[in-house]
Amino acid sequence: MAVINKKKMEVYSSMLKKDMNIEASYSPTTNIMVCNCGLVNGLSRKALKQVFYQYGEIKYMIMIPHKSYCFISFAEVEEAIRAFNNVNGKYNGLSNEHKIFNLIFTVSIPQTIKKLSTACPNGLEIIENFITEKEENFILEYLNEHWSGSSSMKHRQVKHYGYEFDYDHNGVRYDTCEPIPKEFEFILNAIYLRLKWRPDQITINKYLPGQGIPNHIDNISVFDEYILSLSLNSDINMEFRKDSFKHNSVFIKAKSLLIMSGESRYEWTHGITPRKMDLISTEDGPDVVYRGTRFSITFRRVIEFTKVKKDLYEILGCDKTTPFETLKDNYKKLLLKVHPDKSVMSSSAACAELNKAWSVLKDSDLKKKYDEEIEQNDINTEVTIFDNLNISDLENNETEDTFSYNCRCGGKFLVPKSTVVNVDQTESLLFPCDDCSLFVEVMLPNSNVSK
């Protein structure tokens, strides 16, 4: 007969009754509860089966989302006893925190498990096996060989082609950027055949296990109606959020192409939670998968008018407050440098670009219209609010002159006390995260805005 530690039995029995309204059993049954390992600490169905399959016919394996326990049910009581005696409190061949299972018998097992929310937002499409394994290996080999030119961010590495992504303004920079390599041409052609749409900007992110990216919406004033992402080398859960109550986790397999358009493009944020494993839905029920090193290739197309919008003043080496005569002098000096007939360091493309900028900025009506477009574009660039807070929601750092609030990316929102305490202010204030693009909105005592 299997021997059960009474003290542990009492603790686990109480937890079982409280969480699932299921009674523990002091005598053997066909049902066993693994009390200390489950989905929340990374135990997979495959690992659970690996431990128990040798002891008899397994009828059910019940994994509970967000719980550190699970259940296994055998066809016969004798099989359950054999499993219990060989597994309970003993090394089971698994690694780390799963290497020893604490077991109890139960009268029954959970009958219904709440399904995970995996529905795709409207406008979201996932094409599995968009490229073959051979094509995936080809691109991975190319990226590994050419990754030296990438830049490092706190939570990932990144490389750009076509246009460089501007993380400070959620747009693109108009500096010199490498063109999209010819090695990507077969992907661009496949995209065009499906969407009749061809991207001109690529961002490649390299994520190590445990890394992610905050939820965001790609700038609607800079990029057009499609945002595409091709996953390589590892599966991932992508989190989609809308308002404060809609949240869908969408599982994306390696070699799959994700297409965002319509509502999913403009109304839902998307991001990747920094963790080393993901909770997924399978035909057998909830399960976990561990992340490997993942490359994502994001395809965008810059809206035509924005390709010039913020570039005209930069081309002439000035800004919109520069007097006309200075604009004119700069144009003449630069023209001598780039005109094909004037300099060996010439560039017909640079000359055409310079003339295009001057043709707009020398005309007062065109310049006025252009300045209005820039101003409107800046207005349309919205920030993403992570939370709406009162001062009482903030953590008081008594030894410092700031309040703080934790961001989901692991960073902090720092709120100087001088800006929110004893101030004559009627409007709420926005404060950025010190590590991502999110903001919190802090309601002041004099503000009429309710939380």
Secondary structure, 3 states (H helix, E strand, C coil): CCCCCHHHHHHHHHHHHHHHCCCEECCCCCEEEECCCCHHHCCCHHHHHHHHHHHCCEEEEEECCCCCCEEEEECCHHHHHHHHHHHECCECCCCHHHCEECEEEECCCCCCCCCCCCCCCCCEEEECCCCCHHHHHHHHHHHHHCHHHCEECCCCEEEEECCEEECCCCEEECCCCCCCCHHHHHHHHHHHHHHCCCCCEEEEEEECCCCCEEEECCCCCCECCCEEEEEECCCEEEEEEECCCEEEEEEECCCCEEEECHHHHHCCEEEECCCCEEEEEECCEEEEEECCCEEEEEEECECCCHHHHCCHHHHCCCCCCCCHHHHHHHHHHHHHHHCCCCCCCCCHHHHHHHHHHHHHHCCHHHHHHHHHHHHHHHHHCCCEEEEEEEHHHCEECCCCCEEEEECCCCCEEEEEHHHHCCCCCCCCEEEEECCCCEEEEEECCCCCCCC
